[in-house]
Every structure is written in C-alpha cells, then in structure tokens.
Amino acid sequence: MNVHVDLCVVPMGVGVSVSRYIVACQDILDDFEVTHTLHAYGTNIEGDYDTVFKAIKACHEKIHAMGAPRITTSIKLGTRVDRNQTLADKVESVETKRKNLL
C-alpha cells in the first residue's frame, strides 16, 4: 500500500539552526528511493508504506547520531486504495479546478 506523508522533523537541544539535520534526512530519503519534496516547514513523501516509515526511522536514528538529544516529529499521512494517485496529481487537480474558476 502506498502512503502520502507530510513530515516535519525538529531536532531539539541543537541550537537555532537545524538545516544540517534536514540535509541528512533528505539524503536518507534519497537512499530509500522514496519520492519526496522539501517545503518550508517539512517534507512531502510518497511511497510504499513500510519503506516510508523505515526511512523516517532512519532519519531519527541519524539525527540522534549527529548529537540531537531529542526530536519532535509531526506526521500527517493519507492512504488510498480506490485508485493510484500521486502528490503531484493532487496538486494538479486543485490547480486545474482553480484555473477553471477564473
């Protein structure tokens, strides 16, 4: 089963800037070969349910290994079994409807 996830990982106890931890997590998502798009407050991920959650676990393990004593993570997720739909499909659907209203 595929899953769409909006992930926000926040290392705690590491100072104000967390970009190096986010870079490490993006590299892990590349390694797991899941589709992902970084945005200002997190990352959208899509892929096989088990693979995505293994990747998220690997992100936590890496960030702790980099010295973060705590991590707080917010996850929003959705699954769909009636048809295949990508995150890009969802965005395109809204953009198309919006154009038709103008």
Backbone as a chain_set.jsonl record, in Angstrom:
{"seq": "MNVHVDLCVVPMGVGVSVSRYIVACQDILDDFEVTHTLHAYGTNIEGDYDTVFKAIKACHEKIHAMGAPRITTSIKLGTRVDRNQTLADKVESVETKRKNLL", "coords": {"N": [[0.85, -1.178, 0.0], [0.54, 2.211, -0.823], [1.578, 5.362, 0.589], [0.992, 8.755, 1.467], [2.815, 11.259, 2.965], [3.182, 14.015, 5.133], [5.849, 15.334, 6.552], [7.451, 16.62, 9.403], [10.318, 17.138, 10.958], [11.903, 17.963, 13.912], [14.816, 18.619, 15.362], [15.856, 18.816, 18.744], [17.522, 20.768, 21.233], [19.809, 21.489, 19.914], [20.461, 23.988, 19.112], [19.575, 26.966, 17.216], [19.599, 26.798, 14.364], [18.705, 24.203, 12.195], [19.258, 23.108, 9.793], [21.362, 21.429, 8.865], [20.673, 18.952, 9.86], [18.308, 18.457, 8.559], [19.223, 18.288, 5.954], [20.659, 15.886, 6.186], [18.535, 14.124, 6.626], [17.141, 14.404, 4.203], [19.004, 13.239, 2.496], [18.859, 10.603, 3.387], [16.226, 9.957, 2.646], [16.582, 10.016, -0.112], [18.289, 7.795, -0.321], [16.53, 5.732, 0.356], [14.951, 5.774, -1.801], [12.409, 6.966, -2.054], [9.794, 9.079, -3.215], [10.126, 12.495, -2.712], [9.559, 15.841, -1.55], [10.917, 18.757, -0.494], [9.676, 21.346, 1.58], [8.946, 24.594, 3.011], [8.324, 24.112, 5.728], [8.713, 21.416, 6.211], [8.605, 18.113, 4.754], [7.187, 16.547, 1.964], [6.346, 13.224, 1.349], [6.144, 10.288, -0.622], [5.335, 6.877, -1.181], [5.899, 3.313, -0.823], [4.254, 2.096, 2.034], [5.6, 0.722, 4.233], [8.281, 1.153, 3.532], [8.493, 3.962, 3.552], [8.084, 4.489, 6.29], [10.245, 3.126, 7.394], [12.272, 4.724, 6.393], [11.724, 7.135, 7.719], [12.252, 6.328, 10.346], [14.995, 5.821, 10.05], [15.856, 8.432, 9.594], [15.407, 9.575, 12.129], [17.218, 8.022, 13.644], [19.679, 8.786, 12.482], [19.739, 11.574, 13.004], [19.792, 11.596, 15.803], [22.269, 10.313, 16.096], [23.866, 12.316, 15.145], [23.986, 13.983, 17.247], [21.716, 15.169, 18.361], [19.781, 15.349, 21.208], [17.064, 15.11, 21.547], [14.08, 14.708, 19.593], [11.328, 16.085, 17.979], [8.55, 15.16, 16.134], [6.201, 15.738, 13.599], [3.628, 14.163, 11.884], [1.561, 13.884, 9.128], [-0.596, 11.797, 7.412], [-1.807, 9.979, 4.582], [-3.699, 7.431, 3.008], [-4.762, 5.613, 0.136], [-6.902, 3.407, -1.518], [-8.621, 3.059, -3.604], [-7.786, 4.046, -6.044], [-4.769, 4.779, -7.906], [-2.858, 7.535, -6.989], [-0.763, 10.29, -7.149], [1.181, 12.664, -5.217], [1.696, 14.842, -6.837], [-0.42, 14.585, -8.655], [-2.56, 15.29, -6.999], [-2.044, 18.003, -6.426], [-2.095, 19.046, -9.025], [-4.789, 18.605, -9.671], [-6.147, 20.44, -8.018], [-5.029, 22.84, -8.952], [-5.929, 22.838, -11.619], [-8.72, 22.961, -11.259], [-8.856, 25.445, -10.039], [-7.962, 27.17, -12.086], [-10.051, 26.828, -13.87], [-12.056, 28.16, -12.568], [-11.407, 30.769, -12.762]], "CA": [[0.0, 0.0, 0.0], [1.269, 3.47, -0.858], [1.201, 6.356, 1.573], [1.435, 10.135, 1.311], [3.16, 11.748, 4.297], [3.745, 15.341, 5.341], [6.752, 15.076, 7.675], [8.198, 17.738, 9.959], [11.232, 16.627, 11.982], [12.543, 19.088, 14.585], [15.79, 18.251, 16.392], [15.815, 19.72, 19.896], [18.751, 20.816, 22.004], [20.944, 21.612, 18.995], [20.58, 25.379, 18.692], [18.503, 27.542, 16.409], [19.627, 26.295, 13.001], [18.603, 22.736, 12.109], [19.341, 22.743, 8.382], [22.261, 20.294, 8.602], [19.928, 17.74, 10.188], [17.336, 18.276, 7.479], [20.019, 17.79, 4.823], [20.933, 14.466, 6.448], [17.285, 13.389, 6.428], [16.868, 14.386, 2.764], [19.903, 12.228, 1.923], [18.297, 9.289, 3.736], [15.063, 9.741, 1.781], [17.15, 9.645, -1.414], [18.799, 6.423, -0.212], [15.391, 4.818, 0.385], [14.309, 5.906, -3.112], [11.01, 7.395, -1.979], [9.594, 10.399, -3.8], [9.985, 13.487, -1.642], [9.701, 17.25, -1.911], [11.125, 19.64, 0.647], [8.999, 22.637, 1.575], [9.463, 25.478, 4.058], [8.091, 23.604, 7.075], [8.72, 19.963, 6.251], [8.851, 17.362, 3.532], [6.155, 15.632, 1.485], [6.94, 11.947, 0.952], [5.206, 9.274, -1.081], [5.954, 5.6, -1.497], [5.403, 2.143, -0.104], [4.026, 2.41, 3.449], [6.671, 0.22, 5.09], [9.534, 1.804, 3.154], [8.451, 5.342, 4.043], [8.276, 4.526, 7.743], [11.638, 2.738, 7.652], [13.068, 5.913, 6.101], [11.514, 8.083, 8.819], [13.019, 5.793, 11.477], [16.409, 6.058, 9.75], [16.091, 9.863, 9.825], [15.537, 9.758, 13.578], [18.47, 7.408, 14.096], [20.786, 9.615, 12.016], [19.733, 12.856, 13.708], [20.31, 11.31, 17.154], [23.705, 10.025, 15.956], [24.533, 13.596, 14.906], [24.082, 14.701, 18.513], [20.458, 15.724, 18.877], [19.298, 14.514, 22.296], [15.61, 14.936, 21.427], [13.47, 15.05, 18.304], [9.87, 16.079, 17.927], [8.154, 14.959, 14.747], [4.782, 15.77, 13.247], [3.349, 13.403, 10.669], [0.203, 13.754, 8.599], [-0.496, 10.802, 6.347], [-3.031, 9.515, 3.943], [-3.615, 6.282, 2.11], [-5.907, 5.498, -0.763], [-6.872, 2.104, -2.174], [-9.564, 3.0, -4.714], [-7.052, 4.336, -7.278], [-3.427, 5.318, -7.725], [-2.808, 8.988, -7.086], [0.472, 10.836, -6.611], [1.057, 14.003, -4.653], [1.62, 15.759, -7.982], [-1.8, 14.504, -9.155], [-3.428, 16.038, -6.089], [-1.781, 19.43, -6.649], [-2.584, 19.365, -10.367], [-6.246, 18.63, -9.624], [-6.562, 21.717, -7.428], [-4.638, 23.925, -9.858], [-6.832, 22.793, -12.769], [-10.021, 23.473, -10.819], [-8.706, 26.862, -9.778], [-7.899, 27.838, -13.389], [-11.388, 26.792, -14.461], [-12.911, 29.11, -11.86], [-11.001, 32.149, -13.079]], "C": [[0.893, 1.238, 0.0], [0.723, 4.44, 0.173], [1.742, 7.712, 1.131], [1.645, 10.672, 2.717], [3.641, 13.19, 4.2], [4.527, 15.234, 6.638], [7.441, 16.36, 8.098], [9.006, 17.204, 11.143], [11.966, 17.82, 12.585], [13.504, 18.57, 15.652], [15.746, 19.285, 17.514], [17.146, 19.649, 20.64], [19.996, 20.965, 21.149], [21.16, 23.055, 18.528], [19.454, 25.771, 17.756], [18.458, 26.951, 15.003], [19.602, 24.766, 12.993], [18.813, 22.236, 10.68], [20.272, 21.558, 8.124], [21.588, 18.964, 8.914], [18.9, 17.421, 9.097], [18.041, 17.765, 6.222], [20.279, 16.293, 4.99], [19.685, 13.619, 6.201], [16.922, 13.323, 4.941], [17.743, 13.345, 2.067], [19.387, 10.817, 2.201], [17.09, 8.979, 2.858], [15.505, 9.388, 0.368], [17.607, 8.189, -1.397], [17.672, 5.395, -0.248], [14.575, 4.878, -0.905], [12.799, 6.138, -3.023], [10.928, 8.784, -2.611], [9.395, 11.388, -2.667], [10.245, 14.891, -2.16], [9.805, 18.065, -0.631], [10.278, 20.889, 0.488], [9.429, 23.398, 2.823], [9.326, 24.928, 5.472], [8.035, 22.089, 7.139], [9.004, 19.361, 4.896], [7.63, 16.508, 3.205], [6.848, 14.389, 0.963], [5.831, 11.05, 0.428], [5.97, 8.018, -1.443], [5.278, 4.472, -0.757], [5.365, 2.44, 1.397], [5.201, 1.985, 4.325], [8.0, 0.905, 4.79], [9.588, 3.23, 3.683], [8.707, 5.379, 5.542], [9.648, 4.012, 8.167], [12.558, 3.937, 7.413], [12.938, 6.946, 7.216], [12.281, 7.619, 10.055], [14.512, 6.045, 11.266], [16.772, 7.534, 9.93], [16.281, 10.134, 11.313], [16.86, 9.207, 14.084], [19.67, 8.269, 13.708], [20.873, 10.919, 12.793], [20.201, 12.673, 15.148], [21.812, 11.064, 17.098], [24.513, 11.305, 15.71], [24.579, 14.464, 16.166], [22.817, 15.312, 19.058], [19.925, 14.822, 19.991], [17.801, 14.225, 22.229], [15.176, 15.323, 20.019], [11.959, 15.065, 18.504], [9.477, 16.034, 16.452], [6.645, 15.016, 14.611], [4.618, 15.038, 11.927], [1.858, 13.49, 10.364], [0.322, 12.75, 7.478], [-1.858, 10.446, 5.811], [-2.731, 8.316, 3.071], [-4.879, 6.247, 1.271], [-5.806, 4.168, -1.484], [-7.819, 2.008, -3.366], [-8.921, 3.33, -6.056], [-5.662, 4.839, -6.92], [-3.466, 6.823, -7.922], [-1.511, 9.459, -6.449], [0.2, 12.186, -5.955], [0.951, 15.038, -5.768], [0.218, 15.76, -8.591], [-2.738, 15.35, -8.303], [-3.275, 17.541, -6.294], [-2.339, 19.856, -8.004], [-4.108, 19.47, -10.394], [-6.752, 19.968, -9.08], [-6.232, 22.872, -8.369], [-5.548, 23.979, -11.078], [-8.193, 23.365, -12.399], [-9.963, 24.991, -10.588], [-8.686, 27.657, -11.093], [-9.284, 27.898, -14.03], [-12.342, 27.756, -13.792], [-12.588, 30.556, -12.218], [-11.579, 32.647, -14.351]], "O": [[1.879, 1.303, 0.734], [-0.436, 4.355, 0.579], [2.8, 7.806, 0.508], [0.763, 10.559, 3.568], [4.407, 13.544, 3.304], [3.941, 15.063, 7.707], [7.955, 17.103, 7.262], [8.452, 16.863, 12.188], [12.581, 18.602, 11.861], [13.073, 18.134, 16.72], [15.614, 20.483, 17.262], [17.805, 18.61, 20.671], [21.099, 20.623, 21.575], [21.97, 23.299, 17.634], [18.51, 25.014, 17.534], [17.377, 26.635, 14.505], [20.379, 24.119, 13.695], [18.571, 21.064, 10.392], [19.991, 20.752, 7.238], [21.905, 17.952, 8.289], [18.664, 16.259, 8.766], [17.512, 16.909, 5.512], [20.133, 15.524, 4.04], [19.77, 12.529, 5.635], [16.445, 12.29, 4.471], [17.285, 12.651, 1.159], [19.474, 9.94, 1.341], [16.948, 7.854, 2.378], [14.879, 8.554, -0.286], [17.347, 7.439, -2.338], [17.833, 4.314, -0.815], [13.621, 4.12, -1.078], [12.022, 5.587, -3.803], [11.878, 9.564, -2.545], [8.59, 11.154, -1.765], [11.039, 15.102, -3.078], [8.9, 18.061, 0.203], [10.17, 21.434, -0.61], [10.212, 22.876, 3.616], [10.143, 25.251, 6.334], [7.384, 21.53, 8.021], [9.566, 20.005, 4.01], [7.1, 15.821, 4.078], [7.826, 14.482, 0.221], [4.719, 11.044, 0.957], [7.095, 8.073, -1.941], [4.224, 4.648, -0.145], [6.324, 2.97, 1.958], [5.74, 2.798, 5.077], [8.762, 1.204, 5.71], [10.617, 3.661, 4.204], [9.473, 6.219, 6.015], [10.162, 4.428, 9.205], [13.518, 4.138, 8.156], [13.927, 7.562, 7.613], [12.896, 8.436, 10.74], [15.213, 6.438, 12.198], [17.877, 7.849, 10.372], [17.208, 10.841, 11.708], [17.547, 9.861, 14.869], [20.579, 8.462, 14.515], [21.961, 11.328, 13.198], [20.936, 13.515, 15.664], [22.551, 11.549, 17.954], [25.7, 11.366, 16.028], [25.148, 15.556, 16.149], [22.843, 15.92, 20.128], [19.643, 13.649, 19.747], [17.324, 13.232, 22.779], [15.808, 16.141, 19.351], [11.392, 14.164, 19.124], [10.011, 16.78, 15.632], [5.909, 14.423, 15.4], [5.368, 15.263, 10.977], [1.012, 13.211, 11.214], [1.245, 12.835, 6.669], [-2.889, 10.585, 6.468], [-1.658, 8.201, 2.479], [-5.92, 6.781, 1.653], [-4.746, 3.827, -2.009], [-7.83, 0.996, -4.067], [-9.444, 2.942, -7.1], [-5.406, 5.265, -5.794], [-4.032, 7.323, -8.895], [-1.194, 9.067, -5.326], [-0.871, 12.77, -6.119], [0.198, 16.004, -5.651], [-0.281, 16.809, -8.998], [-3.608, 16.044, -8.829], [-4.267, 18.269, -6.331], [-2.979, 20.901, -8.118], [-4.655, 20.339, -11.072], [-7.685, 20.553, -9.631], [-7.047, 23.774, -8.565], [-5.904, 25.068, -11.527], [-8.755, 24.167, -13.145], [-10.906, 25.716, -10.906], [-9.327, 28.703, -11.192], [-9.645, 28.895, -14.656], [-13.347, 28.138, -14.392], [-13.401, 31.455, -12.002], [-11.323, 33.786, -14.741]]}, "num_chains": 1, "name": "protein.A"}
